[in-house]
Amino acid sequence: MTRAIAGMSDEELAYYEQKFLSMQKEIFEDQAPMHEAYLHGGTAEIDRMQRAVLIDDKTQVAWHQIDSGVEQHSPQLVAEGNKQLLQREQLEIIDDDYDEMRSHPVTGEAMTWILTTVGTPSIPEAQAYPEVFPTEFSVDNSRYIPGETTIETPFPDGNIADRHDRWKLITEDTLPAYQELLASNPEVARQIIGSDFDSRIEDQRLSNRSGQVIDRMINDWKVEHQW
């Protein structure tokens, strides 16, 4: 893996950056019309989109769940609707893009591992993959001292290009963080949803997050010893 990364050309790096940014655009172009329709016409507009075959039945139901949840003050209904929209996003809209990146000759596996390592959700309080599912290993010290030492690294135990790994992160961390944001600070949630697409893309560029990534690589090591 290290050899593949070290030998990566500028063209290879450009391919992955453009692919990743195009995925963000796909998500935006899929989700934004639904959000705008709902904001301007409620579920009636969502139903119109379904009749026009712009969205499927599951997506229509998801928006009705969100709408009912808001009216009934039911966070559970809102959560169920949002979960269905996330499933559409991750398992239908961009799943093939992740597969394409990971299967890219020579560098695909290594590069998607890097993306898993450095990727950061845009939702406040949501954590990166390695923060939720870090790689850990144990060292047997019995030859020198009693017990075992466990080392937690800042590297991921998984790969977001795998739909199961990606969905596990969403359901166990990203979605709960989003639900908490909706409940505690809905205005910030609306600002994130309605933020300028180009600005969101710029924020996702590795060059603009290098300091944060380096800090994690240096500081997110944990060592515990059990006697």
SULVEN-V358685 format. One line per field, one symbol per residue. ss: DSSP state (A for helix, B for strand, O for the rest). phi: phi as a letter, one per 30 degrees, with the letter a starting at -180 (. if undefined). burial: b if it has 16 or more other ideal C-beta (glycine too) atoms within 10 Angstrom, else e. A space follows every 10 residues. Layout:
ss=???
phi=???
burial=???
//
This chain:
ss=OAAAAAOOOA AAAAAAAAAA AAAAAAAAAA AAAAAAAAAA AAAAAAAAAA AOOOOOAAAA AAAAAAAAAA AOOOAAAAAA AAAAAAAAAA AAAOAAAAAA AAOOOOOAAA AAAAAAAAOO OOOOOOOOAA AAOBBBBBBB OOOOOOOBBB BBBBBBOOOO OOAAAAAAAA AAAAAAAAAA AAAAOAAAAA AAAOOOAAAA AAAAOAAAOA AAAAAAAAAO OBBBBBO
phi=.dddddcddd ddddeddddd dddddedddd dedddddddc bidddddddd ddidbcddde dedddddddd dchceddddd dddddddedd cbdcdddddd dddeeicedd ddddeddcdb dddeidcded dcbddbbcbd cedcbdjbcc cccdcdclbd ddeddddddd dcbddedddd dedcaddddd dddcdddddd dddddedcbd ddddedddcd cbbbbcd
burial=eeebeeebee ebeebbeebb eebeeebeeb beebeebbee eebebbbebb eeeebeeebb ebbbbbbebe eeeeeebbbb bbbbbbbbbb eebbbeebee bbebeebbeb bbbbbbbbbb bebeebbbbb ebbbeeeeee eeeeeeeeee ebbbbbebbb beeebbbbbb eebbbebbbb bbeeeeeebe eeeeeeeeee eeebeeeeee eebeebeeee eeeeeee
//
